Amino acid sequence: MRLLFLAALTLALAACATTPFYAPATGPGRPGYSELQIERDRYRVTFRADGAADARLVENYALLRAGQVTLRAGYDWFIVDRRSLDRGGSYSGPRASIGVGGGSWGGSSGIGVGVGLGFPLGGGSGERALASTLDIRLGRGPKPDSPDAYDARQVVHALSATARAP
């Protein structure tokens, strides 16, 4: 029973550790969101994860930031002109690791060997990504009828609930 509890606790902590926080980046190439104004109504928005994270979540965080930038600039909608996803890796199968360590205390010394196995337990698409970048164009009035056009208020409302605050 104790082993089962420790395994569940480890899985819960691992899930928290791999879900990125939605927060501003503290510098170039650092985790978090950032934006660059290219023209009066054009921005490049990026969300970068600390390590490879669920690709869908990384893309949603970039869309959330695009909606926030759009509203902050006084616009109603945005169109994604270009999107890119920096995939950190998409391997989602089992993993194995081996560790060796040694030490001494007092007049005694010892060595230890550990073997670890990891298995993905569902959740998410299995695709991993480091960053999502969107080139967006902002507009006012009715949203254009395009699959690449987003109502900024609806995006912010829908995706804010998924954002994990630090």
Contacts in CASP RR format, 6 or more apart in sequence:
PFRMAT RR
TARGET T0000
AUTHOR 0000-0000-0000
METHOD contacts of the structure
MODEL  1
MRLLFLAALTLALAACATTPFYAPATGPGRPGYSELQIERDRYRVTFRAD
GAADARLVENYALLRAGQVTLRAGYDWFIVDRRSLDRGGSYSGPRASIGV
GGGSWGGSSGIGVGVGLGFPLGGGSGERALASTLDIRLGRGPKPDSPDAY
DARQVVHALSATARAP
11 121 0 8 1.000
18 51 0 8 1.000
18 53 0 8 1.000
18 54 0 8 1.000
19 53 0 8 1.000
19 54 0 8 1.000
19 57 0 8 1.000
19 164 0 8 1.000
20 31 0 8 1.000
20 32 0 8 1.000
20 47 0 8 1.000
20 49 0 8 1.000
20 50 0 8 1.000
20 51 0 8 1.000
20 53 0 8 1.000
20 57 0 8 1.000
20 58 0 8 1.000
20 61 0 8 1.000
20 164 0 8 1.000
21 31 0 8 1.000
21 32 0 8 1.000
21 164 0 8 1.000
21 165 0 8 1.000
21 166 0 8 1.000
22 32 0 8 1.000
22 33 0 8 1.000
22 47 0 8 1.000
22 61 0 8 1.000
22 64 0 8 1.000
22 163 0 8 1.000
22 164 0 8 1.000
22 165 0 8 1.000
23 31 0 8 1.000
23 32 0 8 1.000
23 33 0 8 1.000
23 165 0 8 1.000
23 166 0 8 1.000
24 32 0 8 1.000
24 33 0 8 1.000
24 34 0 8 1.000
25 31 0 8 1.000
25 32 0 8 1.000
25 33 0 8 1.000
25 34 0 8 1.000
25 46 0 8 1.000
25 48 0 8 1.000
27 34 0 8 1.000
28 34 0 8 1.000
29 48 0 8 1.000
30 48 0 8 1.000
31 48 0 8 1.000
31 49 0 8 1.000
31 50 0 8 1.000
31 51 0 8 1.000
32 47 0 8 1.000
32 48 0 8 1.000
32 49 0 8 1.000
32 61 0 8 1.000
33 45 0 8 1.000
33 46 0 8 1.000
33 47 0 8 1.000
33 48 0 8 1.000
33 61 0 8 1.000
33 62 0 8 1.000
33 65 0 8 1.000
34 45 0 8 1.000
34 46 0 8 1.000
34 48 0 8 1.000
35 43 0 8 1.000
35 44 0 8 1.000
35 45 0 8 1.000
35 46 0 8 1.000
35 65 0 8 1.000
35 69 0 8 1.000
36 43 0 8 1.000
36 44 0 8 1.000
37 43 0 8 1.000
38 44 0 8 1.000
38 135 0 8 1.000
41 73 0 8 1.000
41 75 0 8 1.000
41 137 0 8 1.000
41 138 0 8 1.000
41 139 0 8 1.000
42 81 0 8 1.000
42 135 0 8 1.000
42 136 0 8 1.000
42 137 0 8 1.000
42 138 0 8 1.000
43 66 0 8 1.000
43 69 0 8 1.000
43 135 0 8 1.000
43 136 0 8 1.000
43 138 0 8 1.000
44 133 0 8 1.000
44 134 0 8 1.000
44 135 0 8 1.000
44 136 0 8 1.000
45 62 0 8 1.000
45 65 0 8 1.000
45 66 0 8 1.000
45 69 0 8 1.000
45 133 0 8 1.000
45 134 0 8 1.000
45 136 0 8 1.000
46 62 0 8 1.000
46 131 0 8 1.000
46 132 0 8 1.000
46 133 0 8 1.000
46 134 0 8 1.000
47 58 0 8 1.000
47 61 0 8 1.000
47 62 0 8 1.000
47 65 0 8 1.000
47 131 0 8 1.000
47 132 0 8 1.000
48 130 0 8 1.000
48 131 0 8 1.000
49 58 0 8 1.000
49 129 0 8 1.000
49 130 0 8 1.000
49 131 0 8 1.000
51 88 0 8 1.000
51 130 0 8 1.000
52 87 0 8 1.000
52 88 0 8 1.000
52 89 0 8 1.000
52 128 0 8 1.000
52 129 0 8 1.000
52 130 0 8 1.000
53 128 0 8 1.000
53 129 0 8 1.000
53 130 0 8 1.000
54 124 0 8 1.000
54 125 0 8 1.000
54 126 0 8 1.000
54 127 0 8 1.000
54 128 0 8 1.000
54 129 0 8 1.000
55 85 0 8 1.000
55 87 0 8 1.000
55 125 0 8 1.000
55 126 0 8 1.000
55 127 0 8 1.000
55 128 0 8 1.000
55 129 0 8 1.000
55 132 0 8 1.000
56 124 0 8 1.000
56 125 0 8 1.000
56 127 0 8 1.000
57 162 0 8 1.000
58 85 0 8 1.000
58 129 0 8 1.000
58 130 0 8 1.000
58 131 0 8 1.000
58 132 0 8 1.000
59 83 0 8 1.000
59 85 0 8 1.000
59 129 0 8 1.000
59 132 0 8 1.000
60 159 0 8 1.000
60 162 0 8 1.000
61 132 0 8 1.000
61 159 0 8 1.000
61 163 0 8 1.000
62 83 0 8 1.000
62 132 0 8 1.000
62 133 0 8 1.000
62 134 0 8 1.000
63 134 0 8 1.000
63 150 0 8 1.000
63 155 0 8 1.000
63 159 0 8 1.000
64 155 0 8 1.000
64 156 0 8 1.000
64 159 0 8 1.000
64 160 0 8 1.000
64 162 0 8 1.000
64 163 0 8 1.000
66 78 0 8 1.000
66 80 0 8 1.000
66 134 0 8 1.000
66 136 0 8 1.000
66 150 0 8 1.000
66 152 0 8 1.000
66 155 0 8 1.000
67 78 0 8 1.000
67 150 0 8 1.000
67 152 0 8 1.000
67 155 0 8 1.000
67 156 0 8 1.000
68 152 0 8 1.000
68 156 0 8 1.000
69 78 0 8 1.000
69 136 0 8 1.000
69 138 0 8 1.000
70 76 0 8 1.000
70 77 0 8 1.000
70 78 0 8 1.000
70 136 0 8 1.000
70 138 0 8 1.000
70 139 0 8 1.000
70 152 0 8 1.000
71 152 0 8 1.000
71 153 0 8 1.000
71 156 0 8 1.000
73 138 0 8 1.000
74 140 0 8 1.000
75 138 0 8 1.000
75 139 0 8 1.000
75 140 0 8 1.000
75 152 0 8 1.000
76 139 0 8 1.000
76 140 0 8 1.000
76 141 0 8 1.000
76 143 0 8 1.000
76 151 0 8 1.000
76 152 0 8 1.000
76 153 0 8 1.000
77 138 0 8 1.000
77 139 0 8 1.000
77 140 0 8 1.000
77 141 0 8 1.000
77 143 0 8 1.000
77 144 0 8 1.000
77 149 0 8 1.000
77 150 0 8 1.000
77 151 0 8 1.000
77 152 0 8 1.000
78 136 0 8 1.000
78 137 0 8 1.000
78 138 0 8 1.000
78 139 0 8 1.000
78 149 0 8 1.000
78 150 0 8 1.000
78 152 0 8 1.000
79 136 0 8 1.000
79 137 0 8 1.000
79 139 0 8 1.000
79 144 0 8 1.000
79 146 0 8 1.000
79 148 0 8 1.000
79 149 0 8 1.000
79 150 0 8 1.000
80 134 0 8 1.000
80 135 0 8 1.000
80 136 0 8 1.000
80 148 0 8 1.000
80 150 0 8 1.000
81 135 0 8 1.000
81 136 0 8 1.000
81 137 0 8 1.000
81 148 0 8 1.000
82 134 0 8 1.000
82 135 0 8 1.000
83 132 0 8 1.000
83 133 0 8 1.000
83 134 0 8 1.000
83 135 0 8 1.000
84 132 0 8 1.000
84 133 0 8 1.000
85 129 0 8 1.000
85 131 0 8 1.000
85 132 0 8 1.000
85 133 0 8 1.000
86 129 0 8 1.000
86 130 0 8 1.000
86 131 0 8 1.000
86 132 0 8 1.000
86 133 0 8 1.000
87 127 0 8 1.000
87 128 0 8 1.000
87 129 0 8 1.000
87 130 0 8 1.000
88 128 0 8 1.000
88 129 0 8 1.000
88 130 0 8 1.000
89 128 0 8 1.000
89 129 0 8 1.000
90 126 0 8 1.000
90 127 0 8 1.000
90 128 0 8 1.000
91 128 0 8 1.000
92 120 0 8 1.000
92 126 0 8 1.000
92 127 0 8 1.000
92 128 0 8 1.000
93 119 0 8 1.000
93 120 0 8 1.000
94 117 0 8 1.000
94 118 0 8 1.000
94 119 0 8 1.000
94 120 0 8 1.000
95 117 0 8 1.000
95 118 0 8 1.000
96 115 0 8 1.000
96 116 0 8 1.000
96 117 0 8 1.000
96 118 0 8 1.000
97 115 0 8 1.000
97 116 0 8 1.000
98 113 0 8 1.000
98 114 0 8 1.000
98 115 0 8 1.000
98 116 0 8 1.000
99 113 0 8 1.000
99 114 0 8 1.000
99 115 0 8 1.000
100 111 0 8 1.000
100 112 0 8 1.000
100 113 0 8 1.000
100 114 0 8 1.000
101 111 0 8 1.000
101 112 0 8 1.000
101 113 0 8 1.000
102 109 0 8 1.000
102 110 0 8 1.000
102 111 0 8 1.000
102 112 0 8 1.000
103 109 0 8 1.000
103 110 0 8 1.000
103 111 0 8 1.000
104 110 0 8 1.000
120 126 0 8 1.000
143 149 0 8 1.000
143 150 0 8 1.000
143 151 0 8 1.000
END
